[in-house]
């Protein structure tokens, strides 16, 4: 079958090369039109449900809103997990679905479940809202606005009603969340004494205002020639117009609202605020849609912002257009890898010319490289994958194999043509077909082994799988495309370009190398026991070095952007957090290399974060600095954060923040969830657990997620006293709500805007927490009472939030390890906790976070690798008709890994998943060399009749010197830019991969050219028949040869 494909390609070269030209054109078109992103979509399908519950404290929100909604959602089809957080006035539930689920179908399931549950929610609670479907990284662009001339109300109006609609209209934008400024509302500040004098109740005020601002349809009138629409409305848009509204109290004379209240424009109560470059302003945070092209969408948003900028800056507003721009990382990362690949390609072409000294042979070898990589890109793009740092990393790692394919075929064809005496075109074609067929079966076996070695990565689940599956897929597609091109394009080009091929002498340096190699190999062939001993020692050395490595499957990404978490003591006000933030930003901006900084405190309306006022997040954007400067800046930032005692702080990269939140809902590497039914008990266990973790070596940033102890004013209404004084429950609740912040009673429309109308108590009469008992409430027959007459009031301690996971109450303690060996840190910490923490009945712990995700991925990778190893043994046994050759191929792996292990050791001694993929690729290249050497030795010994002897081994190995050296040198040079630039942005995964491969190619080449031939000659001697051999017989055979 393979020979027929090769023969057809040689006989129809024009057709084959026309197809190659079409492939090249499609590939180039794909490069320019593909969807580019930072990383693949690494978060499984999720839906976020937010429900506003004004005035309710966290425990009330949990019981009345979160639990009913959770119960409805947990039983929905396809739901794999439900997490929730209940804070003051808001319930947020995150629903996760199984990997591979259709995100749009998942949202439909959530929407159907919510429709059934919403009707059971208490009165006054807003309908649950489903957040827009966003990408994994979520953030698209953060834009800041500052003004010295506009008030906070005016600046917020400008951003909300001019900027936001225009940016939301850009294709690819899912959400635009606004922080800061003041949301305009009309406030009716009632004067209780005036209300009492005129016998007006709060209910009567609310009814009169709602009636005045309510809009109803007037219908239409048909005349003989036309239909006339009727608009009936009462002008009540301004404070003056609302103050003129008439009220007809029961048993009293009509009064104007302005007689009993002050009506004015003000801002809504703040749940959050922002600082731009240390000053109060307005921030708009844009999120990208699921599947959107981050780069294109960012550029489109910036173009839209440029369109409206004159109207904004003309009003005295300064714009900060890139407080966080993830597209910067995309441009840097992908641009850097592109340059590395182009530089590598140039080096490949140069070395090919140096080795073969024939432009035609070099061209045949070189052309297959871009064709293979572009073919993989086309398939990835057509299958819906974005082009990101992972897919490009897979292409970069595949370079070594693709180059090997190209060199093996062309070198073998060239060598066979030099050896053949044929002169006619037909004879030369037969030589091409025979030479290409000769190496085809070994290469097919080697490619199968490569596919099996990458399969464990391809089969990973979870976030690690989502990250690395595209890398493994692009690698697999590249080597398969390379195999196909080696069977079609390479022989077709060879048959055309080498028809008049004149034999050429090899370069002098290559002849000298072969001479030295033959001399050294001759000595080693005489002592195969030493060769076996070197393999055994290499295995021991590799194991010893590996044992010293730490494990960190996902590295820290150098995005030139940091996220700083800042949490004050429970109950800290927005104003206090803003003062701390202003001081911190001022210090940050004095650090060289920091370009901008902004702070988000609390939460935004319908934002994705559920933060109390005592929690802030600062986004720090760096200038274009290198990796070393970035690390220096991070150290300075952490030193600066340490100057704020009493505040919990943490410094993260943005992607680290997102990955952590996706794994466990927390940003830290280690998240210990405490589950139990009693919230007070959970708080006590969390405090003890925090002490244990803080005392553990290398534990940093130890925090309790939902800190207890927030100040709480408890007002316990007494039903008996309320009945005695004739005070209704609704009246009491409305009075309390009006006293503290005001209660929204209506909405008015003004142009495009919707403005709330709220009722509260006049500033002079407004109740403070410590004097809440003095609040006046109207009872039966107009009698005025104090709130203290019908309720017990005291200051207490409450919670800022109540968290659930899977419907279970939980408290969380988080930490970050100061060591790179995250897996070892977690293992030791678990042992320490088990020995020092006694848990009450019904309370238990679960470990999560990126560290636990790493452990799960490691276990899965180990299991999958075991299955892959068995499969490789089967493939090799089938290929060579016995287990000896299979064992020999695998035995060389530890020796080849020595160079990669040294590279990891020099790079810091930490194994990442990228480095593991590098070892997988290295094993594949080593296995290919071993398979081809064994196959060529057998070809010479049996097919060509040279016999199984020392001279045959010398000849077989010498003839493999050129392709092995070319592959090693060219692959090493092609990956050298990535390996040397591993400290730069975008190379966090590919850098360690390239370092392992480059380092491993050194030891792999020594193995293939010096050690392996001796083992092949002794181990695979014809008298060592697999059907009769044993391990002892193998060693005896080697000993006999020695």
Secondary structure, 3 states (H helix, E strand, C coil): CHHHHHHHHHHCHHHHHHHHHHHHHHHHHHHHHCCECCCCCCCCCEEEEEEECCCCCHHHHHHHHHHHHHHHHHCCCCEEEEEEEEECCEEEEEEEECCCCCHHHHHHHHHHHHHHHHHHCCCCCCCCEECCCEEEEEEEEEEEEEECCCCHHHHHHHHHHHHHHHHHCCCCEEEEEEEECCCEEEEEEECHHHHHHCCCCHHHHHHHHHHHHCCEEEEEEECCCCEEEEEECCCCCCHHHHHCCEECCCCCCCEEHHHHEEEEEEECCCCEEEEECCEECEEEEEEEECCCCHHHHHHHHHHHHHHHHHHHHCCCEEEEEEEECCHHHHHHHHHHHHHHHHHHHHHHHHHHHHHHCCHHHHHHHHHHHHHHHHHHHHHHHHCCCCECHHHHHHHHHHHHHHHHHHHHHHHHHHHHHHHCCCCCHHHHHHHHHHHHHHHHHHHHHHHHHHHHHHHHHHCCCHHHHHHHHHHHHHHHHHHHHHHHHHHCHHHHHHHHHCCCCCCCCCCHHHHHHHHHHHHHHHHHHCCHHHHHHHHHHHHHHHHHHHHCCEECCCCCCCCCEEEEEEECCCCCCHHHHHHHHHHHHHHHCCCCCEEEEEEEEECCCCCCCCCCCCEEEEEEEECCCCHHHHHHHHHHHHHHHCCCCCCEEEEEEHHHHHHHHHHHCCCCCEEEEEECCCHHHHHHHHHHHHHHHHCCCCEEEEEECCCEEEEEEEEEECHHHHHHHCCCHHHHHHHHHHHCCCEEEEEEEECCEEEEEEEEECCCCCCCHHHHHHCEEECHHHCEEEHHHHEEEEEEEEECEEEEECCEEEEEEEEEECCCCHHHHHHHHHHHHHHHCCCCCCCEEEEECHHHHHHHHHHHHHHHHHHHHHHHHHHHHHHHCCHHHHHHHHHCHHHHHHHHHHHHHHCCCEECHHHHHHHHHHHHHHHHHHHHHHHHHHHHHHHCCCCCCHHHHHHHHHHHHHHHHHHHHHHHHHHHHHHHCCCCCCCCCHHHHHHHHHHHHHHHHHHHHHHHHHHHHHHCCCCCCCCCCCHHHHHHHHHHHC
